[in-house]
Amino acid sequence: MVEQFSAAPVKVDGRKRRWHKHKVERRNELVDGTLEAIRRRGRHVSMDEIAADIGVSKTVLYRYFVDKNDLTTAVMMRFAQTTLIPNMTKALSSNLDGFDLTREIIRVYVQTVAAEPEPYRFVMANGSASKNVADSERIIARMLAVMLRRRMSAVGMDTRGAEAWAYMTVGGVQLATHSWMSDPRMSADDLIDYLTMMSWNALCGIVEVRGSLEMFREQPHPPPLLPAPD
């Protein structure tokens, strides 16, 4: 006869769980306070100034963050999770279509970053945060790829290039916006329209061959007709 044994219940350490929750909440509070300090004092703010602005000692900051690099990474993640990605999700899921949707996606990205110049520059000035910047852009590119694939499939287009186009678009917009934030030689509206011009014409070219690499390869590719000089 085989005896049946029931698994012993796993005892959960309530104190450990409560401490972990408290630590996460406190860390988020300190990140939010850091964002406010950066907005007030600018991207060159020091750890001493951040601590003073929040109203804690620098020792408290180092209790929750290994160093300034760790804090910078947390700031980028917080900005992406609470602002950038939600704004982009809303734009990608809007009822707009065609040219209007293309411009709206670019507008939201540029204006979201432009609305937070000091936190953005604070993060970009710190090389350790580059991976987290790339991670946030990867999330946005994947969302764009899903939208492209869905819309292309609905009209019978070849969707094999959707992910590559999404990454190229997001990467190009991100790099152009970063360059503009570092040295803004034009208005935000002009930047948005230049990026829209490029993205829209690229999209039109993809649609003309129904997304098919084979059709694209088979077509002639003459140079564009240049306008006559004035």
Secondary structure, DSSP 8 states (H G I E B T S, - for coil): -------------HHHHHHHHHHHHHHHHHHHHHHHHHHHH-TT--HHHHHHHHTS-HHHHHHH-SSHHHHHHHHHHHHIIIIIHHHHHHHHTSS--HHHHHHHHHHHHHHHHHTSHHHHHHHHT-GGGHHHHHHHHHHHHHHHHHHHHHHHHHTT---TTHHHHHHHHHHHHHHHHHHHHHS--S-HHHHHHHHHHHHHHHHHHHHHTTT-HHHHHHS-----------
